[in-house]
């Protein structure tokens, strides 16, 4: 007796590319926001407001 085995693998490249792009955008946004926040904290206006 032989059994027939079928395996169907569906790889949706469009979804993979979409989610990789979204992840890249989120990573870049987090890095940019972190750098901007560091610069804001170092700025004289923030230092004056935070110490008063």
C-alpha positions in Angstrom: 0.0 0.0 0.0 1.3 3.4 -0.9 0.0 6.6 0.5 -0.1 9.8 -1.4 1.2 12.8 0.5 0.6 16.4 -0.7 2.2 19.4 0.9 1.2 22.8 -0.4 3.4 25.7 0.8 2.0 29.1 -0.1 4.6 31.9 0.3 3.2 35.3 0.0 6.2 37.5 -0.9 4.0 40.6 -1.1 3.1 40.3 2.6 6.7 39.5 3.6 8.0 42.6 1.8 5.3 44.8 3.2 6.0 43.8 6.8 9.8 44.1 6.4 9.3 47.6 5.0 7.0 48.5 7.9 9.5 47.1 10.4 12.3 49.2 8.8 10.2 52.4 9.0 9.4 51.8 12.6 13.1 51.1 13.5 14.2 54.3 11.7 11.5 56.3 13.4 12.5 55.0 16.9 16.1 55.9 16.2 15.2 59.4 14.9 12.9 60.1 17.8 15.5 59.0 20.3 18.1 61.3 18.8 15.7 64.2 18.7 14.7 63.7 22.3 18.4 63.6 23.4 19.0 66.8 21.5 15.9 68.4 23.1 17.0 67.4 26.6 20.5 68.9 26.0 19.0 72.1 24.6 19.2 75.3 26.8 15.4 75.8 26.8 14.8 72.3 28.3 17.6 72.7 30.8 16.2 76.1 32.0 12.7 74.7 32.3 13.8 71.5 34.0 15.9 73.3 36.6 13.5 76.1 37.5 
